[in-house]
């Protein structure tokens, strides 16, 4: 896939500020009340150098009773070097042989996904560059409160419509024929395999569930039949990785991010979804899946893309689902006091996060504080053209 360029969007000096103003108001359907503003440069990731690969306990338990299981393998390769990633993947596949049947070989993420056979467990330490192995987690779609809690009407009255900004909606797809979205959808992608699970022709991300269309409407509805979306002038990149809101795999999620890493027109990534597994805090190095996500989001963040994920929809008052638990992903999360934290410079360690309680009043206070905050004017970076070995 050749990266697409948008000279007009990049040449307009007002565009970066407009994008960050949009980010102030763009809410994630599913409880996210604020989106991070002005993305800081990602910290260079330290290479993983363990004495042997970490193998998730639940995967070991599964392989005690099953001959094979869906797994994700994290490899020791520079996350921004596509050729090094391809070499690491080839070495790992050669070492594992028939004991690992790959289903995903990512172009921009140092990871593999596929079926791992029980016999491979005794040989994992001999696989070159293998950092961690975990199961392929199940994900499902989230949806909670609507745009009214984040003050989108006030943003639209100020002229912040998202024009010139593209939002990737990773979900069940989008109905590109809907009257409020047909002028908004600028691209469609699908990660499902086999490919006959995707839509046909020019609509590979067609939505058979409705969840993704609902989320896309909250983001960019043109207001012709339904109400206006938060960013009624934004473009929608529809990414279908779920057939239905309760059916999804972590490996498909990584594939969606891998596809987005091959583009240069992604400004915001919206994920109204998450795992059933919950984490106490940041989960970047918990297992192979989390490490693969952290590598992908870190690279997207360095390129200037703002990623946000829903959290709190599971009802937990203290824990986060994935990908909301990834440090470089903006999220809303439960706490006792609604406060807003913002990065103060391009080298700030983290992105902006709005913490809130489960009550509507707290969500409103959190959103209002977000909208009042001025957007830092940090330059956006673009990814280099993808390289292949």
matplotlib code that plots the C-alpha trace (Angstrom):
import matplotlib.pyplot as plt

x = [0.0, 1.5, 1.2, -1.1, -0.1, -2.2, -0.1, -2.9, -3.3, 0.4, 1.0, -1.6, 0.1, -3.2, -3.7, -1.6, -3.5, -6.8, -6.0, -5.2, -8.3, -10.3, -8.4, -9.7, -13.3, -13.1, -14.6, -14.3, -17.7, -17.7, -16.9, -13.8, -14.5, -11.2, -8.7, -5.0, -3.9, -0.6, 1.2, 4.6, 7.5, 7.6, 10.4, 12.8, 12.0, 14.8, 15.5, 14.3, 17.2, 15.8, 17.7, 14.8, 11.3, 8.5, 5.7, 2.3, 0.9, -2.5, -1.0, 1.0, -2.2, -4.0, -1.3, -1.4, -4.9, -4.9, -2.4, -2.2, -3.4, -3.6, -0.6, 1.3, 5.1, 7.0, 10.4, 13.5, 13.7, 13.7, 10.1, 10.9, 13.0, 10.8, 13.7, 14.9, 11.4, 11.2, 14.6, 13.6, 10.3, 12.1, 14.6, 11.9, 9.7, 12.7, 13.6, 10.0, 9.3, 6.1, 5.5, 4.1, 1.7, 1.6, -1.6, -0.2, 3.3, 3.2, 5.0, 5.6, 5.3, 8.0, 5.6, 4.0, 0.6, -0.6, -1.1, 1.6, 1.9, 2.6, 5.9, 7.3, 7.3, 10.5, 12.3, 11.3, 14.5, 16.4, 14.4, 16.6, 15.2, 12.1, 11.1, 7.7, 4.9, 1.3, -2.2, -4.2, -6.7, -10.4, -11.6, -15.1, -16.7, -17.6, -20.2, -21.5, -22.2, -22.6, -21.0, -23.0, -20.8, -17.7, -19.2, -19.0, -21.7, -19.4, -16.5, -18.6, -19.8, -16.1, -15.5, -13.8, -15.2, -12.2, -11.9, -8.5, -8.2, -8.7, -9.9, -9.4, -12.3, -11.2, -14.4, -17.0, -16.7, -18.8, -21.9, -20.4, -23.8, -25.4, -26.5, -24.6, -21.3, -21.1, -19.3, -17.0, -15.5, -12.2, -10.8, -11.7, -9.6, -10.4, -8.2, -10.5, -9.3, -10.3, -11.0, -14.6, -15.4, -14.8, -17.2, -17.1, -15.9, -15.2, -16.7, -14.3, -15.2, -19.0, -20.7, -23.0, -23.3, -23.9, -21.5, -18.8, -21.3, -22.6, -19.1, -18.2, -21.4, -20.4, -17.1, -18.0, -21.8, -22.6, -25.9, -28.1, -30.4, -29.0, -27.2, -23.8, -20.7, -17.9, -15.9, -18.6, -15.9, -13.4, -12.6, -13.3, -10.9, -13.0, -11.1, -13.0, -11.4, -14.7, -17.5, -19.7, -19.2, -18.4, -16.0, -12.5, -8.9, -5.8, -3.9, -6.5, -6.1, -2.3, -3.0, -5.2, -2.4, 0.1, -2.1, -2.4, 1.4, 1.6, -0.3, 0.6, -2.9, -3.9, -4.3, -6.5, -7.2, -10.5, -10.9, -14.2, -13.2, -11.2, -10.3, -12.1, -8.8, -8.3, -5.0, -4.1, -2.3, 0.0, 0.4, 3.1, 5.3, 2.8, 3.0, 3.8, 0.4, 0.8, 4.4, 3.4, 0.7, 3.1, 5.6, 2.9, 1.3, 4.8, 5.6, 2.2, 2.6, 6.1, 4.5, 2.0, -1.1, -3.3, -4.7, -7.6, -9.4, -12.5, -12.3, -14.5, -17.3, -16.6, -17.8, -14.5, -13.7, -9.9, -8.7, -8.2, -8.8, -6.4, -5.6, -6.5, -3.8, -1.1, 0.8, 0.9, -2.9, -5.2, -8.1, -10.6, -10.3, -12.1, -10.8, -12.3, -11.6, -11.9, -8.7, -6.9, -3.2, -1.5, 2.0, 4.0, 6.5, 7.3, 9.4, 6.8, 6.7, 3.1, 0.1, -2.9, -5.4, -8.7, -9.6, -13.2, -15.7, -18.5, -21.1, -22.3, -21.5, -17.9, -17.7, -19.1, -16.6, -13.8, -14.8, -15.4, -11.9, -10.5, -12.3, -11.1, -7.5, -5.6, -3.9, -0.1, 1.4, 3.7, 4.7, 3.3, 5.7, 5.1, 6.2, 8.9, 7.8, 7.4, 10.5, 10.5, 13.3]
y = [0.0, 3.3, 6.1, 8.9, 12.5, 15.6, 18.7, 21.2, 19.9, 20.0, 23.4, 25.2, 26.7, 26.8, 23.1, 21.9, 24.2, 23.2, 19.6, 20.1, 22.2, 19.2, 16.9, 19.0, 18.1, 14.8, 12.3, 8.6, 6.9, 4.6, 6.9, 8.7, 12.4, 14.0, 13.4, 14.2, 17.4, 18.1, 14.8, 14.8, 13.0, 9.4, 8.3, 6.0, 2.4, 0.5, -2.8, -5.9, -8.0, -10.7, -14.0, -15.9, -15.2, -14.5, -16.9, -15.9, -18.2, -18.5, -19.6, -22.3, -23.4, -23.6, -25.7, -28.2, -29.2, -28.2, -29.2, -25.7, -22.2, -18.7, -16.7, -13.5, -13.4, -10.2, -9.9, -7.8, -5.5, -1.7, -0.6, 2.0, -0.2, -2.3, -4.2, -5.2, -6.3, -8.5, -10.1, -10.8, -12.4, -14.6, -15.8, -16.6, -18.5, -20.5, -21.5, -22.5, -24.4, -26.4, -25.7, -22.2, -21.5, -17.8, -15.9, -12.4, -11.2, -7.4, -5.0, -2.3, -4.0, -6.4, -9.2, -12.3, -13.9, -17.5, -21.0, -22.1, -25.9, -27.4, -28.9, -25.4, -24.5, -26.5, -24.7, -21.1, -20.2, -21.1, -18.8, -15.8, -12.4, -13.8, -11.5, -12.7, -15.0, -14.6, -15.7, -13.8, -11.9, -11.4, -7.9, -6.4, -3.1, -0.4, 2.3, 4.4, 8.2, 10.5, 13.7, 16.0, 15.5, 16.9, 20.2, 19.6, 22.2, 24.9, 23.7, 23.8, 27.4, 28.3, 26.9, 23.8, 21.2, 19.0, 20.0, 18.7, 16.1, 12.3, 10.1, 6.3, 4.5, 1.0, -0.9, -3.1, -1.0, 2.0, 2.3, 4.5, 4.9, 6.6, 10.1, 11.6, 9.7, 9.2, 12.5, 11.7, 8.3, 8.9, 5.3, 1.8, -1.0, -4.5, -6.8, -9.8, -13.2, -14.9, -11.8, -12.9, -11.8, -8.2, -6.2, -6.5, -4.1, -0.6, -1.2, -3.6, -2.0, -2.3, -2.5, -5.4, -4.7, -1.0, -0.2, 1.2, 3.4, 4.7, 5.6, 7.2, 9.3, 10.6, 11.6, 13.0, 13.0, 15.7, 16.5, 15.9, 13.4, 12.8, 15.4, 16.8, 14.8, 16.2, 16.9, 17.4, 18.3, 15.5, 12.6, 9.1, 6.2, 3.2, 0.2, -3.0, -5.5, -6.8, -8.5, -8.0, -6.1, -9.2, -10.9, -9.8, -10.8, -8.9, -10.0, -8.3, -5.1, -5.2, -5.7, -2.6, -0.5, -2.0, -0.9, 2.6, 2.8, 2.3, 5.6, 9.2, 10.6, 9.5, 12.3, 10.7, 7.0, 6.2, 2.9, 2.3, -1.2, -3.2, -6.5, -8.3, -8.6, -5.5, -4.0, -1.9, 0.8, 1.1, -2.4, -1.7, -4.6, -7.0, -9.6, -10.0, -8.5, -5.4, -4.9, -5.1, -2.5, -0.2, -0.5, 0.4, 3.2, 4.6, 4.8, 6.4, 8.9, 9.9, 10.5, 12.9, 10.7, 11.0, 7.7, 7.4, 4.4, 3.9, 2.8, 2.4, 0.7, -2.6, -1.0, -1.2, 1.7, 1.1, -0.8, -0.4, -2.5, -2.7, -0.7, 2.1, 0.8, 1.6, 4.6, 6.4, 6.1, 8.8, 7.5, 8.3, 6.4, 6.1, 8.2, 10.0, 13.6, 14.8, 16.5, 17.1, 16.5, 18.0, 17.6, 20.8, 20.3, 18.1, 15.9, 15.3, 11.8, 11.1, 12.1, 14.0, 12.0, 13.1, 11.1, 11.1, 9.3, 7.3, 10.0, 12.3, 15.4, 14.4, 13.6, 17.0, 18.7, 16.8, 17.6, 21.3, 21.5, 19.9, 22.3, 25.4, 24.3, 25.9, 23.4, 23.4, 24.2, 21.2, 20.3, 17.1, 14.5, 12.2, 8.6, 7.7, 5.6, 1.9, -0.2, -3.8, -6.3]
z = [0.0, -1.1, 1.5, 0.5, 0.9, 1.5, 0.4, 1.2, 4.8, 5.5, 3.8, 5.7, 8.7, 10.6, 10.2, 13.3, 15.6, 14.0, 14.6, 18.2, 18.7, 17.3, 19.6, 22.5, 21.6, 19.9, 22.5, 22.3, 22.3, 25.2, 28.1, 26.9, 27.7, 26.6, 23.9, 24.3, 22.7, 20.9, 21.0, 22.6, 20.9, 21.9, 24.2, 22.4, 23.5, 25.2, 23.4, 25.2, 26.3, 28.6, 29.3, 27.8, 26.4, 28.9, 28.4, 29.7, 32.4, 30.8, 27.6, 29.3, 31.1, 27.7, 26.1, 29.0, 27.8, 24.1, 21.4, 20.1, 20.9, 19.3, 20.3, 19.8, 19.7, 20.5, 18.9, 19.7, 16.7, 16.4, 16.2, 13.5, 11.2, 8.9, 7.4, 10.8, 11.8, 8.7, 9.4, 13.0, 11.9, 9.3, 11.9, 14.5, 11.9, 10.7, 14.3, 15.2, 12.0, 11.9, 15.6, 14.8, 12.0, 11.4, 10.7, 10.9, 9.9, 10.5, 8.3, 10.9, 14.3, 15.6, 16.3, 14.9, 15.5, 14.8, 16.2, 18.6, 19.2, 22.6, 21.4, 20.8, 24.5, 25.1, 22.3, 22.8, 24.6, 21.4, 19.1, 18.3, 19.3, 20.9, 23.8, 25.0, 24.1, 25.2, 24.2, 21.6, 23.7, 22.9, 22.4, 22.3, 21.4, 24.0, 23.8, 26.6, 26.7, 23.7, 22.6, 24.7, 27.7, 25.9, 24.7, 21.0, 20.3, 21.8, 19.6, 16.4, 17.2, 17.5, 14.0, 15.1, 12.7, 12.0, 8.4, 7.1, 9.9, 9.4, 12.2, 11.9, 13.6, 14.5, 15.0, 13.2, 10.0, 8.8, 6.6, 4.0, 2.3, 5.3, 4.4, 7.3, 6.6, 2.9, 2.4, 5.4, 4.6, 2.9, 3.1, 4.1, 5.5, 6.8, 8.8, 8.9, 7.5, 5.4, 3.3, 2.4, 5.9, 4.7, 2.6, -1.2, -3.9, -2.8, 0.7, 2.5, 5.8, 5.5, 8.8, 9.5, 13.2, 13.5, 16.4, 14.1, 12.2, 15.5, 16.7, 13.3, 13.5, 16.9, 15.4, 12.0, 11.3, 8.8, 10.6, 7.6, 9.3, 12.7, 14.9, 14.1, 15.1, 17.3, 14.1, 11.4, 8.9, 9.6, 7.3, 8.5, 7.8, 8.5, 9.8, 10.2, 12.6, 14.2, 12.6, 15.6, 18.8, 20.8, 18.4, 17.9, 18.4, 19.7, 16.6, 14.4, 16.5, 15.9, 12.2, 12.1, 13.7, 11.2, 8.3, 9.8, 10.1, 6.4, 5.8, 6.3, 6.5, 10.0, 12.5, 15.2, 16.1, 17.9, 19.6, 21.4, 22.4, 24.9, 26.4, 29.2, 31.0, 33.2, 34.4, 37.5, 35.4, 32.5, 30.8, 28.2, 29.2, 30.7, 27.9, 24.2, 23.1, 25.2, 24.1, 20.5, 21.1, 22.9, 20.0, 17.4, 19.4, 20.2, 16.5, 15.6, 18.4, 17.2, 13.8, 15.3, 15.5, 18.5, 19.8, 22.3, 23.7, 25.8, 29.4, 32.4, 30.4, 32.2, 35.4, 37.2, 39.5, 39.6, 36.5, 32.8, 29.8, 26.9, 24.8, 27.2, 29.6, 27.0, 28.3, 24.9, 24.5, 25.8, 27.9, 30.5, 33.7, 37.1, 40.0, 43.0, 41.7, 38.1, 37.1, 33.8, 33.3, 30.2, 28.9, 29.2, 26.3, 23.4, 25.6, 28.2, 29.4, 28.8, 26.9, 28.3, 30.4, 31.9, 35.0, 36.1, 38.2, 36.9, 37.4, 34.6, 36.6, 36.8, 33.2, 32.3, 34.6, 33.0, 29.5, 30.3, 31.7, 28.6, 26.2, 28.1, 27.8, 24.8, 22.5, 22.6, 19.2, 18.6, 15.1, 13.6, 12.2, 9.4, 9.0, 6.4, 3.5, 4.6, 3.7, 2.8, 2.9]

ax = plt.figure().add_subplot(projection="3d")
ax.plot(x, y, z, "-o")
ax.set_aspect("equal")
plt.show()
